Every structure is written in structure tokens, then in C-alpha cells.
Amino acid sequence: MSAEKSPLPDRLEDPPAGENKINRKAVALVSGGLDSALAIHLVKKQGIDVTAVHFTSFFSPLDIEDEDSPVRNLVRQLKVPLVLRPKGRDFLELIRNPKHGHGKNLNPCVDCRIYTLVKARELMEEIGASFLVTGEVAGQRPMSQRKHTIRFIEKQAGCDGIVVRPLSAQVLPESLPEKVGVLDRGRFLGISGRGRKIQLKMAEEIGLQGYSTPAGGCLLTDKIYSRRLQDLLDDTNEPSQDELDLLRFGRHIRLRAGLKIVVCRNEKENVRLERSAPAGVMFFPVGFPGPLVWASGRPEPEEETRIASILRRYSRPASRGDLIGIRETDAGERQISVTDVAEDDWIEAHMIR
Ligand code: SF4
């Protein structure tokens, strides 16, 4: 048996507060989706003092700083304070070696749920709350929301009995706050499965707006995103935050170990790459419109020609020029002249997807 330490955060070994310690304060996990918002609404209606926590990560939406992001929009409507907590670099290790395996792609859903409950319980104890609230619906997701998996995750996280799931409470075992009468189970719901009708009707009734549409999971459930991330993890032991952020956009093409390029797909991506490119080499069209291309390593001269030919392939034939600028971090700018256009077959064979 491996003696390696699990990448999961340490489970809090002390048992959750006993029955006599359950108060009327809770921490609720919010994702920006409808279910977690409705769960907050249902416990607030019972007079519970709720603090929302949202976990940010390199594989979740970038818009959390935006006042109109679904998460901020919803907590404003629900009138609850919001705490942001990062899924830190320890989560990267969890993606590499999930104790309970991956889903279809790089999504380690069971470990991810355990991780977030452990972190949410830490916040719960920091602010003197005594239970957690989630928008989980029994049987909604194939991997982490089966009834017995929900209970398994709760126990593994050291949160036995203190997780309340208002949308499915009536089809799940009674939680501690329900048992001691802090919460009235009869005012919760018994939803199970993937249907959304009840939730949508409720949202309309209470006038909730601006929630994100259910997309079936985070970016780790996306095949192309997962391949890009796996490629980066295979190539680099310690990817930088900028390299992780870059996985969300552009075309990713691997030339060899240690050399990958990202080709922007439009002007918006050009602006974004210019602003946040990690250290590396930038290729840009001189005197004609076209994409910026960022290279992760230091290309050899023949590789520079190849990259310039890829840049030209993604420029409009009618306006394509042959001067390509090269800007290296700490080494200034120069230009090369290239007339080749990369062949589609070659690009297809090297594209990460
Ligand atoms: S879909 Fe993504 S965020 Fe949700 S549990 Fe799975 S890994 Fe975690």
C-alpha cells in the first residue's frame, strides 16, 4: 500500500458539534447556480443566519470580481454576506492524484466535494456557525450526487450529520439541525433526479434572477479543457497561475516537450493575451491583421519559422503579410520574414484536443 500522503486537505478529526451545540448560524456553499441559491432561500425562511462561501479556482468562471457575476448577483438578492475561498495549489495535486478517481475527464468530483466540505467546515468554525447548507439534489449528477455517495462524502469530510440539503432533505437521512428542531424538515423539499421544473418554478415565484444555467459541471468536465490541462501537467511540474489561466482560451498546439504555442482566435483574445501572457516568446503580425501567438519555451530558428507559418495560417489570405515580430521576455524585439503557411494536416496532428 502506498505511504504517499493524500492530496485531500486534512479532514477535521474532531466530530462536528453535538446536538446541544447546534445554533442558528450556517455556512452555505454557493456556485452561482440556481440550486444553491434556492437552498439558501429555504433555510433563511426558517430564520437562519447564513454566510455564503464561494470557492474560486483556475477552472471556474473568471467573472467573480464582476459585480454582475451570478454569484454576486444571487447573494445580493438573498441578502447574505459572501466569503471567497480559493481552491489553492493543493487542488492541483488532487487533480493529478484523486483518491477516489476521476469522472469522464479530469474532474475529481468526489474528492472535490470532500475538499470543499472540509474547507467550508473550517469557515463554519471560524465564524461560530454550526452547520453547512448545500444545493445538492440527490441523483442529479452521475458521480458525486448519488444518495450513498452524498453520505460517503459527508463522512469523509468529517461533517457527519451537519450538512443540510434543503432541496432533497425529505429523501435523505435527517441531518442534526433537523433532528434537534433548529430546522423544520417539513418545510424542505424532496427533489431527486435531473429534472429542473420545481426549481425553475420556485425561482419564478420568489423572483430570483441572474443565476447561471446548469452546464453539467466545471471546466474539468470538458474534454478539450481536460486534455489541455493534462498536457500542461505532463510538461510542467509547477505550472504558473498565468499558464493555468491561459488554458481557457485560444488554440493550443504542442510542438515538442517544453514548447507549446497558444494562437488567439479573435481580437478579444489578442487583448487578453497581451495583458496576461506568462513569461515566454510572443509572435505578432507586422503591418497586417492577425493573431498573437505565445510560445511557452524558447523556439529554435526552424521552430520560429514554423510558428510564424502557423500565425500566417490563421491570418486572412487577402491581407496576409510576411513580416512577423518576435518579442522575448528580457530580450527585446526583432522581425523575421516568412512566406510559408502551415498545412492544416500538420496543425491537426499537433493540436491539443
Ligand atoms: S464538476 Fe468540477 S467543481 Fe463540480 S464537483 Fe466535479 S470537479 Fe468539483
Boltz pocket constraint, residues with backbone or C-beta under 6 A from the ligand:
constraints:
  - pocket:
      binder: B
      contacts: [[A, 106], [A, 107], [A, 108], [A, 109], [A, 110], [A, 112], [A, 113], [A, 144], [A, 216], [A, 217], [A, 218], [A, 219], [A, 220], [A, 221]]
      max_distance: 6.0
